[in-house]
Amino acid sequence: MTRLVGLPLWLTLSGLISLPTTLPGQADRGQRDEVPFPIDATVLVDGKFDRCEGIAFNGEGQLYVAGNRALWRVSTDGQVTQIAELYSNLGLAPIGPRDILMADFGPTNRFNHGPNDDGIVWRITPEGKKTRVVDGGIGDPNFVLVRSDGSFLVSDDATDEIFLVDTAGTVNLFTDAVGHPNGLALSADGSTLFVAQIFVSLRPFVVDDRVWAVPLAEGLAAGPPEVIARLGERAGNDGLAMDELGRVYVAANGAGQIWRIDPATREKVLIAENMPGVASLAFGQGDFDHHAIYATSTRTGKVWEVKVGVGGARLHH
């Protein structure tokens, strides 16, 4: 059974930004959405990691996961190969023909040590060669989103900061309009940045449930953000992914659920549940199912496959 949850009328009518009412491919939805949601996730990897978070396919269609303070390559039968050791298990993104960008808290983090600026973003080859693309200047890098020009955005979920890193590695504040930002997704036309807010505060520790839309103009934040969905008080929204129809998928870490949001209609669909600590999401590439989402868990260390009946949006790398 598909569960649909509508937002209050005032949220629908008070839009601060202009979102399209029709997205490319919407006429095909009846053919693509034959999956009866919510569905059960299938376990791909189990017993290999204590916890894992970042997940991405590189330009060659190989699956990579950040777990147990290392980067791993994962095969279609769930076997894992360690590629490089790291400080943490944060967000991954493809970069170039075959490399991976990885966000890493570095030696310290705000959660355990207080304010810091020793965060790292690595560029890692499939052979395990590591290069520090960002070496300090960000406290706790979490999610990485590559843009069409090769620059990338990095969220710091311990603060209210999203940073822009240019192709020379220079770090600048992109926006601080959303508190405790985690997952990021960019609309196909580049006009909207979607942001998952994971916390209300760290002390006291309170999780959040909002997903925001930040309007962009010429690649920069261009106005106040708008809430496009709330997913329940236990949500703890983590990673985001987008399908080829422009719909946003949210890993609600605290609730153990994956939700789909249509930015045009504000319709919410519960895609999967019973996924404790579901953290990051990536649509299949290469020899993996292109109409499935692959998801990690910060609680169980599992990697799941969730068949969603539609392919992912094109990623820049």
Phi, psi and omega in degrees: 000134177274129179258121179248134181231123181267149174279159175304150185301325183294329178290322181293323187269345188264022186310126179268346179231163180263118176247146182293145177273341177230128180255153178305133176088359183298331181294340182269001190301325181298327181281328185273327187263063179266359181281130179277096182279152354285153181242167176273134175284147176260134180281125175264316180233131178212140177082003180264328185235146169289319175204154177212158183220289185296145178208138179195155170259135177278183184295344177268001180082015176273141182267131178237143180226140173263117181206151178051040178058043179202164173257136184230147169261139184242132179270170181294341177262013173086009176278149184235147178230125180287135181253316184202146175271147185216182178274333188208192189233037192276197194297149178238153174207146176288147176215131181068192184294331188210358185269171179234135166269137179227127174280139185217129178302333186084195186296331181230166175210156184296328183297323183251336189236353183093186183306143183203171175216036184254024178292155184229144163240120182263148162252124188234130177277163176300339178273354176099005176288129183249136174231133178278101176285320172239127181229081184094170182093347174233137182290294186225081179302138183235290183254144179238132179228116181275138180259171188296334181269006180091348172287169179212155176261145178227125176269149172239101188282356174274350181231205174243030190249135165241128185253152172250126178246119182278179186291346175269357180090008178284133184255128175224151176293128178268311176198150172235030186280341181242127180288141175045059181287142178235259183295149181228146173211143184246132178297156185300326181271002177074012184269349185217132171255122177267136186227129174269126175264124186263328182234152164274315178204161176265326179224101001289157182281113181225126179277158181246171181225015187265146168242130187248155170243120179256119180289142180237150173218125183054038175081003182239154176301134190224037179153173182291146178285160179232138174286126177253347178196150168234135190246015176107149191297339179264007193301303184058061188298131186243249185286155175237153170214161182230140177268176185291351176263004177085013179268146187258132177254136187237129171273106177273089189303312184293326181270347182068040185226156167244128178245153172243134180240133172263109182298334183284319185253346185068014176292137177243135178232128174283114185273314182205154179218185183058044179234075186305128176070023180302130195239299185235154187229143175210134175286144184298147176220175176059231181276000178273166182293118182285348177252030177228152171260139174252134191224146179254171179225126175279352180257317186255344184076008180281155167241126183251158167246130180234112182281118186247356173077016181204153180273168181275158174294153177294132178259141174280138173200000000 
